[in-house]
Amino acid sequence: MERIGFIGLGVMGLPMSKRLRDAGYELYVYDIDPRPIKILKDLGAHEGTSPKDVSARSEIIISVLPTPAITKEVALGVDGIVRGVQPGSVYVDMSTSNPMVTREIHEDFKGKKVEMLDAPVSGGVKGAKEGTLTIMVGGVEVVFEKLRPILLTMGKRVIHVGKLGSGHTIKVINNMLFAVTMAATSEALALGKKAGVDPVVMRDVMNTSSGASYALDYKVRDFVLPRNFEPGFTVDFQIKDMDLALGLAKDLGAPVVLGSLVRQMYQALAVKGYGKKDTSIIISVFEETMGSGEIRT
């Protein structure tokens, strides 16, 4: 089996890398936090001393990192992946990132005769643990097909979506769509509660009607109604991803009205100290402005 390097062992990267190790892949791992490294070493993975070291020992290098700036530093920095990577290797960035940064990174890797795929994921921590992620992959299709079995270890739906950068483009737009949908769903529930309708009944009805969505089905059920706002997907990450989508829109000269408005609502939540809470806490904005009281079971 291929030797895989995995860099970034956070809330998503750790369960994703564990699935690769459980599938029998020889795994070389690196993170600035030693705790997830120990977990993976106990499962038989090898610890790398830097991104450079991991890439030198691997045929396929995967990264799952929090921001485009960190991704760029890990890929191209003094001890970055590009410094140790071998010709014929493949670098797969599974972070949520800026497609412009992705293409910039690829320019440096091309000089090393290394292919690159962008392969961001959707499905959250639950999907990472269960291997049910949706993985949207940009890059050369032949390279994608070569890596499909590895990606299917981590995800249920693995889709080639176009040229390099297409995966990151779809991901940031999808995350913006979710944020707007979560806000609209919250507004609807708060209005119904204000009008005296049971929010549980309202959710059940709307979830089999034209208002159905992931936000209404999953986020309302598992976060809003039980008043459980531990992430999940944090407000801070939601803001970061919306900024990526809005930055893309700015680069294209495209007006984005709803996304811009909802981004400011999330910023208000961060200012109030809710940055580490789940994105579904936006329900509180509408509960407060409408005076509806809490939406709960």
Beta strands, then each sheet from edge to edge (+ up, - down):
strand 1: 3-7
strand 2: 26-30
strand 3: 46-47
strand 4: 60-63
strand 5: 90-93
strand 6: 115-118
strand 7: 121-122
strand 8: 133-138
strand 9: 155-162
sheet 1: 3+ 2+ 1+ 4+ 5+ 6+
sheet 2: 7+ 8- 9-
end
